[in-house]
């Protein structure tokens, strides 16, 4: 329903029309169904260039110059979940296992530090 209809100010269901035609446009990405095979998959965009449908995977790995790189944590979230929202839980889990790094480099919004 959310793909094709929206509620107007009076609460009536109306057919979605393009924003350029004065309509509400597409449903919000957190509610839009983008796959008939997995209805929990969502669409997201990273910056102005990369976009995808599905989920986000957040990997943490070691980067020691004198040893192999080892993946120490994997978290999967909805594609609409920002990286910075996942980081506190990742760091808690790493600390619980004694794997918290001395330096944690992340791809997050400007001004956010781990």
Secondary structure, 3 states (H helix, E strand, C coil): CCCCEEECCCCCEEECCCHHHCCCCCCCCCCCCCCCCCCCCEEEEECCCEEEEEEEEEEEECCCCCCCCCEEEEEEEECCCCHHHHHHHHHHHHHHCCCCCCCCCCCCCCCCCC
